[in-house]
Amino acid sequence: MSPDPMSIVVLRFGLAIVIIGLGAFAYWLVNQRLLLRARNNISTLFKAFPNKPVLVYFTTPDCAPCKTIQRPAINRVSHLLAGELEVVEIDATERPDLAKAWGVMSVPTTFVLDTRGEARYVNNGVARAEKLLEQIQTL
């Protein structure tokens, strides 16, 4: 007797949901680890932390998405929040030790730090201006 075609579809759908859930959980765990590493390495960037949100941006000179998408997005956010946001740009090829300490595996990577210096968000890959603004405004 062959299995019911509908039960096979339901089983496959259930397996797909479980796999997607496990992937989302693994991504969340990796981001939590990166935020913890960032919190432990704030002192590598500042002697005295500015009393405003900070956007830490890891890039390289040959990163095309950094030049064409990420840099304009950061410039837009910085212009919209003039004086209320500090942007720290780090060239990962010049400071590989710093990129490693912060857990940066690819560029662009951005970290959003609150006014106390706590790393609150990490964006692996390109983060649009709207997303960065939303993250900063939730602080």
Buried (B, 14 or more C-beta within 10 A) or exposed (E): EEEEEEEEEEEEEEEEEEEEEEEEEEEEEBBEEBBEBBBEBBEEBEEEBEEBBBBBBBBBEEBEEBBEBBBEBBEBBBEEBEEEBBBBEBBBEEBEEBBEBBBBEEBBBBBBBBEEBEBBBBBBEBBBBEBBBEBBEEB
